[in-house]
């Protein structure tokens, strides 16, 4: 929802204020490139929510999360490798510098995607207050890094601060999520799931776990 994208939007506002419209444009393209990737975990999360709200056990959410780590991790890695040529094709050579900004942003893109899946699990359980208040910490960290370093160090600080903030949010969410699913061990992808994923990719279908 709104909170999921707030940090990058705040960064864009700060880049424009501190460094001007040209740098804001470069960062905006990196953010737009990231937005396209968020569709996948959002769709997965929207499938998790009704299952949890309908009474599905935590094991279902854990299985979906493990699958998301594998699939979305691969997608983000591939996007980082292809960011340069894709951004040049989509936005033109004038925005080539946006690719390096996206590289700083990519860890946050992965973290936000995983947070999106977890947050839909919590939404299905009524969204406990702890799951909501951790965003305050993430926003505070993001703002502190930007205010301290963005004016002097340059635009990459905005991307770096987003990655730090979203990764921190992921760590805090994982602590809460682990309590629901029986420990962090339940969130680590298993070899047999990697094999099943490879087979599913060969069949061009990746079904969500049913628990």
C-alpha positions in Angstrom: 0.0 0.0 0.0 0.9 3.6 0.5 3.6 3.0 3.1 5.4 0.5 0.9 6.3 3.2 -1.6 6.6 6.1 0.7 10.3 5.9 1.3 11.3 6.1 -2.4 8.9 9.0 -2.9 10.4 10.9 0.0 13.8 10.3 -1.5 12.7 11.7 -4.8 11.4 14.8 -3.1 14.6 15.3 -1.2 16.8 14.8 -4.3 14.8 17.4 -6.1 15.1 19.8 -3.1 18.8 19.3 -2.5 20.2 18.5 -5.9 17.8 19.8 -8.5 15.4 18.6 -11.2 18.1 16.9 -13.3 19.2 14.6 -10.5 15.6 14.0 -9.5 14.9 12.9 -13.1 17.7 10.4 -13.0 16.6 9.1 -9.6 12.9 9.1 -10.8 13.8 6.8 -13.7 15.6 4.4 -11.3 12.5 4.4 -9.1 10.2 3.8 -12.1 12.3 0.9 -13.1 12.0 -0.5 -9.6 8.2 0.0 -9.6 7.8 -2.4 -12.5 9.3 -5.2 -10.4 7.1 -4.6 -7.4 4.1 -6.0 -9.4 5.3 -9.6 -8.8 5.4 -9.6 -5.0 2.3 -7.5 -4.9 0.3 -10.1 -6.9 1.8 -12.8 -4.6 0.8 -10.9 -1.5 -2.7 -10.3 -2.8 -3.0 -14.1 -3.1 -1.7 -14.6 0.4 -4.1 -12.2 2.1 -7.4 -14.0 1.4 -5.9 -17.4 2.3 -4.7 -16.1 5.7 -8.0 -14.2 6.3 -9.8 -17.4 5.4 -8.0 -19.4 8.0 -5.0 -20.9 6.2 -2.2 -21.9 8.6 1.1 -20.0 8.9 2.8 -22.8 7.0 1.1 -21.7 3.9 2.5 -18.1 4.2 5.9 -19.5 5.0 5.9 -21.7 1.9 4.8 -18.8 -0.3 7.5 -16.6 1.2 10.2 -19.2 0.5 9.1 -19.4 -3.1 9.1 -15.6 -3.3 12.7 -15.5 -2.1 13.8 -17.7 -4.9 11.7 -16.3 -7.7 11.9 -12.6 -6.8 15.6 -12.9 -5.9 16.3 -14.2 -9.3 14.2 -11.4 -11.0 15.9 -8.6 -9.0 19.4 -10.1 -9.8 18.5 -10.3 -13.5 17.1 -6.7 -13.4 20.4 -5.4 -12.0 22.4 -7.2 -14.7 20.1 -5.8 -17.5 19.4 -2.3 -16.0 22.0 -0.5 -18.2 20.7 -1.6 -21.6 17.0 -1.6 -20.6 17.1 1.9 -19.2 18.9 3.2 -22.3 16.3 1.6 -24.5 13.3 2.6 -22.5 14.3 6.1 -21.5 17.2 7.0 -23.9 20.9 7.5 -23.4 20.4 10.7 -21.5 19.3 8.6 -18.5 22.1 6.0 -18.6 23.3 7.2 -15.2 20.0 6.0 -13.8 21.3 2.4 -14.1 24.0 2.9 -11.5 21.4 4.5 -9.2 19.2 1.4 -9.7 22.2 -0.8 -8.7 22.3 1.0 -5.3 18.5 0.6 -5.0 18.3 -3.1 -6.0 18.9 -4.5 -2.5 16.0 -2.3 -1.3 13.8 -3.5 -4.2 14.3 -7.1 -3.1 13.7 -6.3 0.6 10.5 -4.3 -0.2 9.2 -7.2 -2.3 9.7 -9.6 0.5 8.2 -7.2 3.0 5.1 -6.8 0.7 4.4 -10.6 1.0 4.9 -10.6 4.8 2.7 -7.5 5.2 -0.2 -9.2 3.4 0.2 -12.1 5.8 -0.2 -9.7 8.7 -3.1 -8.0 7.0 -4.9 -11.3 6.8 -4.4 -11.5 10.6 -5.8 -8.0 11.3 -2.4 -6.2 11.0 -0.9 -6.1 14.5 0.3 -2.8 15.7 3.9 -3.9 15.8 3.8 -4.6 12.1 2.7 -1.1 11.5 5.0 0.8 13.8 8.2 -0.7 12.4 7.6 1.6 9.4 8.3 4.6 11.7 11.8 3.2 12.3 12.4 2.7 8.6 11.2 6.2 7.7 13.3 7.8 10.4 16.5 5.9 9.3 15.9 6.9 5.7 15.4 10.6 6.5 18.5 10.7 8.8 20.8 9.2 6.1 19.4 11.6 3.4 19.6 14.7 5.5 23.1 13.9 6.8 24.7 12.8 3.5 22.6 13.6 0.4 23.5 17.3 0.0 27.3 16.6 -0.1 27.7 13.1 -1.3 25.3 13.0 -4.3 22.2 11.3 -5.6 23.3 7.7 -4.9 22.8 8.4 -1.2 19.0 8.5 -1.9 19.1 5.0 -3.4 21.4 3.7 -0.7 19.2 5.1 2.1 16.2 3.4 0.6 18.0 0.1 0.5 19.2 0.5 4.1 15.7 1.4 5.2 13.8 -1.3 3.4 16.4 -3.9 4.5 16.0 -2.8 8.1 12.2 -3.1 7.6 12.7 -6.6 6.3 14.8 -7.6 9.3 12.2 -6.3 11.7 9.3 -7.9 9.8 11.2 -11.2 9.7 11.4 -11.2 13.5 7.6 -10.8 13.7 6.9 -13.3 10.9 9.2 -15.9 12.4 7.0 -15.9 15.6 4.0 -16.8 13.5 5.6 -19.5 11.3 7.7 -21.3 13.9 11.1 -19.8 13.6 13.5 -18.4 11.0 14.3 -21.8 9.8 10.9 -22.1 8.2 11.7 -19.0 6.0 14.8 -20.4 4.5 14.3 -21.9 1.0 14.9 -25.7 0.8 16.8 -27.6 -1.8 13.7 -29.6 -2.9 11.8 -26.3 -3.4 14.6 -25.0 -5.6 14.4 -28.2 -7.7 10.6 -27.9 -7.9 11.0 -24.3 -9.0 13.4 -25.2 -11.7 10.9 -27.8 -13.0 8.1 -25.4 -12.8 10.0 -22.8 -14.8 10.7 -25.4 -17.5 6.9 -25.9 -17.6 6.5 -22.1 -17.6 4.1 -22.3 -14.6 4.9 -21.4 -11.0 1.9 -22.4 -8.8 1.6 -20.8 -5.3 2.0 -23.4 -2.5 -1.3 -24.5 -1.0 0.1 -25.3 2.4 
